[in-house]
Amino acid sequence: MLPVATHAPPTTDANADAPALTCVVPVYNEVGSIPELHSQLSAGCVACARSYEIIVINDGSDDGSAELLDELAAADPHLIVLHFRRNFGKSPALAAGFTRARGEIVITLDGDLQDDPALIPAFVARIDAGADLVSGYKQRRHDPLGKTLPSKFFNAVVRRVSGIQLRDFNCGFKAYRAECVREISVYGGFHRFLPVLAGNRGFRIEELVVNHRARKHGSSKYGLRRLIDGFLDLLTVLLVTRFRTRPLHFFSLPAALLGIPGFVILAYLSVLWALGEPIGTRPLLTLGVLLVITGIQLLGLGLLGELLVRTTVQPSEIYSIRQPRTPRGRPLARPLAAQPLADAAQAPSPAAPSAGIHEAR
């Protein structure tokens, strides 16, 4: 049984001894993989020759993973374990890890040992060379066709509609510059589209071929439901990236496609009525009225969205600053607008621990 108590982090300054590298690893019922995963992660981080921390998010496992992770955390000062009260999903797990990550570079990978932690130095080198996000590409996959074929189709669709030229959006092995994870929001099923969200913010995205290994323990969590959810989440991502600040543009196209034909139909029927031909019983009249009313409603939704944008959008959502430069000795003035979302995504204060999480270290 997982603990239900929430323990606040220490009251000392969390950034006083901040590591250079943070690994964020969500796990769910991977008790057979955890000991080897911990060993390989530690070796991969040590190979980078810089300070590090490993944050493992136990996403409501019920196979003994929680107890095993606590044992490892008690013996390894680099390991931090977050226990979710129940299974919340991969996106909330990554969000929890990103919130607590203190490293200048953040590495994410899955906990099933199919990602090879020995490649962590290669990811770090690409970030050091100037990339903001490096996404793994499983060129040779060790998965059944029932998983690889839908994944290829999904990746092709995302690549086409997003404009981000990656070949494997689903790969969990990624590296991020700290500024990147602070500016992107991860919820729902957005973990599949982090490169899309980062690209929309103007971050530099690169791809790295990774060594994909066959699963040794446990079972895959992939299914048809995930494919369907992925396409629904893709629609959401497109909405929040392209039309978050322009809702009227989103609704105006379908409004025009419906309203203009409806107006033409009603104009045609009006001419017939003016010529003395009865139109009250014609189905075309009902269709024209329905199309016009629907178009007006869509425009109304767009205008309502514009009002909401006016009162809810914060400056951090409409631009991303790479590196401010000011005259020597002059501090950078803080905007007068509301606190940016990126600042709100920092680690929670000791007096306000996150609900649903038990932290062990």
C-alpha positions in Angstrom: 0.0 0.0 0.0 1.4 3.4 -1.0 1.8 6.0 1.7 -0.8 8.7 1.8 1.1 11.3 3.7 2.8 14.1 1.9 6.3 15.1 3.2 7.5 18.6 2.5 11.1 18.9 1.1 13.8 20.2 3.4 13.7 23.9 4.3 17.2 24.6 3.1 17.9 26.4 -0.1 17.1 23.9 -2.9 19.5 25.5 -5.3 22.5 26.0 -3.0 24.1 22.7 -4.2 22.1 22.3 -7.4 23.5 19.5 -9.7 24.4 20.1 -13.3 22.4 17.1 -14.6 18.9 15.8 -13.7 17.5 12.5 -14.9 13.7 12.2 -14.7 12.3 8.7 -15.0 8.6 7.7 -14.6 8.0 4.1 -13.6 4.9 2.0 -13.3 5.0 -1.6 -12.2 8.7 -2.1 -13.3 10.0 -3.8 -10.2 12.0 -6.3 -12.2 13.8 -3.5 -14.1 14.5 -1.0 -11.2 17.8 -2.4 -9.8 19.4 -2.6 -13.2 17.9 0.7 -14.3 19.3 2.4 -11.2 22.8 0.9 -11.8 22.8 1.9 -15.5 21.5 5.4 -14.8 24.2 6.0 -12.2 26.9 4.8 -14.6 25.6 7.0 -17.4 25.5 10.1 -15.2 29.0 9.4 -13.8 30.3 9.2 -17.3 29.3 12.8 -17.9 31.8 13.9 -15.2 29.5 16.4 -13.6 27.2 16.5 -10.6 23.8 14.8 -11.0 20.6 13.8 -9.4 18.1 11.1 -10.4 14.4 11.7 -9.9 12.2 8.6 -10.2 8.4 9.1 -10.2 6.6 6.0 -9.0 3.3 6.4 -10.9 1.1 4.4 -8.5 2.9 1.0 -8.9 1.4 -1.9 -7.0 4.0 -4.6 -7.7 6.5 -3.7 -5.0 8.3 -1.0 -7.0 7.6 1.6 -4.2 9.4 -0.4 -1.5 12.3 -1.2 -3.7 12.8 2.4 -4.8 12.7 3.5 -1.1 15.5 1.1 -0.3 17.6 2.4 -3.2 17.0 6.0 -2.2 18.1 5.3 1.4 21.4 4.1 0.1 22.0 6.6 -2.8 22.1 10.3 -2.0 21.7 11.1 -5.7 18.3 9.4 -5.9 15.0 11.1 -5.2 11.8 9.1 -5.3 8.3 10.6 -5.7 5.4 8.3 -5.0 2.1 9.1 -6.6 -1.0 8.1 -4.6 -2.4 6.4 -7.7 -1.6 6.0 -11.3 -1.9 9.5 -12.9 -0.1 8.9 -16.2 3.1 9.7 -17.8 2.5 13.4 -18.4 1.8 14.2 -14.7 4.8 12.1 -13.8 7.1 14.2 -16.1 5.5 17.4 -14.8 6.3 16.4 -11.2 9.8 15.6 -12.2 10.3 18.8 -14.2 9.0 20.9 -11.3 11.6 19.4 -8.9 14.5 19.2 -11.4 17.4 21.4 -10.4 19.9 20.5 -13.1 21.0 22.8 -16.0 20.3 19.8 -18.3 17.3 17.5 -17.8 17.3 13.9 -19.2 14.1 11.9 -19.5 13.8 8.2 -20.3 11.4 5.3 -19.7 11.9 2.9 -16.8 11.6 -0.3 -18.8 15.3 -0.6 -19.7 14.5 -0.3 -23.5 16.3 3.1 -23.4 20.1 2.7 -23.0 21.4 5.1 -20.3 24.9 4.7 -21.7 23.9 7.3 -24.3 23.3 10.0 -21.7 26.8 11.6 -22.3 25.9 11.8 -26.1 22.7 13.7 -25.2 24.5 16.0 -22.9 27.1 16.7 -25.5 24.4 17.8 -28.0 22.9 20.2 -25.4 26.4 21.6 -24.7 26.8 22.1 -28.5 23.8 24.4 -28.6 20.6 22.3 -28.9 17.7 23.1 -26.5 16.0 19.8 -26.9 17.4 16.5 -28.2 14.9 13.8 -29.0 15.9 10.2 -29.4 15.2 8.2 -32.6 14.7 4.5 -32.3 16.0 3.6 -35.7 15.9 -0.1 -35.0 13.0 -1.0 -32.7 12.6 -4.2 -30.8 8.8 -4.1 -30.6 6.0 -6.1 -32.2 4.4 -4.8 -35.5 1.2 -4.1 -33.6 3.2 -1.3 -31.8 5.7 -0.1 -34.5 3.3 0.3 -37.4 0.7 2.5 -35.6 3.7 4.5 -34.2 5.1 5.1 -37.6 1.7 6.3 -38.9 1.3 8.5 -35.8 4.7 10.1 -36.2 4.1 10.8 -39.9 0.9 12.6 -39.1 2.4 14.6 -36.3 5.4 15.5 -38.4 3.1 16.7 -41.2 0.7 18.8 -39.2 3.3 20.3 -36.7 6.1 21.0 -39.1 8.6 19.6 -36.6 10.8 17.2 -38.6 11.4 14.5 -36.1 11.0 10.8 -36.9 10.1 9.5 -33.5 8.0 11.8 -31.3 7.1 8.9 -29.0 10.6 8.2 -27.9 10.8 8.9 -24.1 14.6 9.3 -24.3 15.1 13.1 -24.5 17.4 15.8 -23.2 16.3 19.4 -22.4 18.0 22.6 -21.5 16.5 23.7 -18.1 15.0 26.8 -19.7 13.0 24.6 -22.1 11.3 22.5 -19.4 10.4 25.6 -17.4 8.5 27.1 -20.4 6.4 24.1 -21.5 3.4 22.8 -19.7 3.0 19.0 -19.5 -0.5 17.6 -18.8 -3.0 15.2 -20.3 -1.1 13.3 -23.0 1.2 16.1 -23.9 4.3 14.0 -23.1 4.1 12.8 -26.7 4.3 16.3 -28.1 7.0 18.0 -26.0 9.1 18.7 -29.2 6.0 20.4 -30.8 5.5 22.5 -27.7 9.2 23.4 -27.5 9.3 24.2 -31.2 6.4 26.5 -30.9 8.3 28.4 -28.3 11.3 28.8 -30.7 13.7 26.3 -29.0 16.3 24.5 -31.2 15.4 20.9 -31.6 17.7 18.1 -32.7 17.5 14.3 -33.1 19.8 11.6 -31.9 19.7 7.9 -32.9 19.4 5.8 -29.8 20.0 2.1 -29.0 16.6 0.6 -28.5 16.6 -2.7 -26.5 14.1 -5.5 -26.2 12.0 -5.4 -23.0 13.5 -7.8 -20.4 10.9 -7.4 -17.6 7.3 -6.5 -17.2 4.8 -5.9 -20.0 4.1 -3.0 -22.4 1.5 -0.4 -21.5 0.8 0.3 -25.2 -2.7 -0.3 -26.6 -5.2 0.9 -29.1 -6.5 3.4 -26.5 -3.2 5.2 -26.5 -3.3 5.6 -30.3 -6.7 7.2 -30.1 -5.8 9.4 -27.2 -2.7 10.4 -29.1 -4.7 11.8 -32.0 -7.1 13.6 -29.7 -4.2 15.1 -27.8 -2.7 16.2 -31.2 -5.8 18.3 -31.9 -5.4 19.9 -28.5 -1.8 20.7 -29.0 -2.5 22.3 -32.4 -5.2 24.4 -30.7 -3.0 25.6 -27.8 0.1 26.2 -30.0 -1.4 27.9 -33.0 -4.7 29.5 -31.7 -4.1 30.0 -28.0 -4.0 33.7 -28.5 -6.1 33.8 -31.7 -9.4 31.9 -31.0 -11.4 33.9 -33.5 -9.1 32.7 -36.3 -9.8 29.1 -35.2 -13.6 29.5 -35.3 -13.8 31.8 -38.2 -12.9 29.2 -40.8 -15.7 26.7 -40.0 -18.0 29.6 -39.5 -17.3 30.8 -43.0 -17.6 27.3 -44.5 -21.0 27.0 -43.0 -22.3 30.5 -42.9 -21.5 31.6 -46.5 -23.3 28.6 -48.2 -26.2 29.2 -45.8 -26.4 32.9 -46.8 -26.2 32.0 -50.5 -29.1 29.5 -50.0 -31.2 32.1 -48.2 -30.4 34.7 -50.8 -31.5 32.3 -53.6 -34.8 31.5 -51.8 -35.4 35.2 -51.2 -35.3 35.8 -54.9 -37.7 33.0 -55.5 -40.0 34.4 -52.8 -39.9 37.8 -54.4 -40.9 36.3 -57.7 -44.0 34.9 -56.0 -42.9 31.3 -55.5 -43.7 29.7 -52.1 -40.7 28.6 -50.1 -42.1 27.9 -46.7 -42.3 24.2 -47.1 -38.9 23.7 -48.9 -36.3 21.7 -47.0 -33.7 24.1 -48.5 -35.0 26.9 -46.3 -34.4 24.9 -43.1 -30.9 24.0 -44.3 -30.0 27.6 -45.1 -31.3 28.9 -41.7 -29.4 26.1 -39.9 -26.2 26.9 -41.6 -26.4 30.6 -41.0 -27.3 30.1 -37.3 -24.4 27.7 -36.8 -22.0 30.1 -38.5 -23.1 32.9 -36.2 -22.7 30.7 -33.2 -19.2 29.8 -34.1 -18.3 33.4 -34.6 -19.8 34.1 -31.2 -17.6 31.4 -29.6 -14.5 33.0 -31.3 -15.4 36.4 -29.9 -16.0 35.0 -26.5 -12.6 33.3 -26.7 -11.0 36.6 -27.6 -12.5 38.1 -24.4 -11.0 35.2 -22.4 -7.6 35.6 -24.0 -7.7 39.3 -23.2 -8.0 38.5 -19.4 -6.1 35.2 -19.1 -3.1 35.2 -21.4 0.1 36.1 -19.7 3.2 37.6 -21.4 5.2 34.4 -21.0 2.7 32.6 -23.3 3.2 34.9 -26.3 7.0 35.1 -26.5 10.2 33.3 -25.3 13.4 35.2 -24.4 16.6 33.4 -25.3 19.1 35.6 -23.5 18.4 39.2 -22.3 21.3 41.6 -22.6 21.4 44.9 -20.6 24.1 47.5 -20.0 26.6 46.4 -17.4 25.4 46.9 -13.9 21.8 47.6 -14.8 19.3 44.9 -13.6 16.7 43.6 -16.0 13.4 45.2 -15.3 10.6 42.9 -14.4 7.4 43.3 -16.5 4.4 45.0 -14.9 2.1 42.2 -16.1 1.1 39.2 -14.0 3.6 36.6 -12.9 4.6 34.5 -15.9 3.6 30.8 -16.0 7.3 29.8 -16.3 7.9 31.3 -12.8 4.9 29.5 -11.4 6.3 26.2 -12.6 9.2 26.4 -10.1 9.6 24.0 -7.2 6.8 24.4 -4.6 7.6 26.2 -1.4 8.2 24.0 1.7 4.9 25.3 3.2 2.9 24.1 0.2 3.8 20.5 -0.8 2.2 19.0 -3.9 -0.9 17.0 -3.3 -0.9 13.3 -4.1 2.9 12.9 -3.8 5.1 11.3 -1.1 8.7 12.1 -1.6 11.5 9.9 -0.4 15.2 10.6 -0.5 
